[in-house]
Amino acid sequence: MKSFYHYMMKYRSNHKDDPIGEFARNAYDDHGFPKSSTDYHEISSYLEMNGHYLESMSVFDQAWELYESNQ
């Protein structure tokens, strides 16, 4: 199974006004992001403490739904 981070990297080239693309670009720049994780709770907890770049946790939830539907 591909990690969530690895999956998200395909969205880095999305338009600037796309929240998931912005999330992917910021996750790429976040050196502490749990890059090998496939665990929702681990990533969610990390983002709640360190995801100041997310406009809302709902962006993560939308990205997670895409991730799960493509696994």
Secondary structure, 3 states (H helix, E strand, C coil): CCCHHHHHHHHCCCCCCCHHHHHHHHHHHCCCCCCCCCCHHHHHHHHHHHCCCCCCHHHHHHHHHHHHHCC
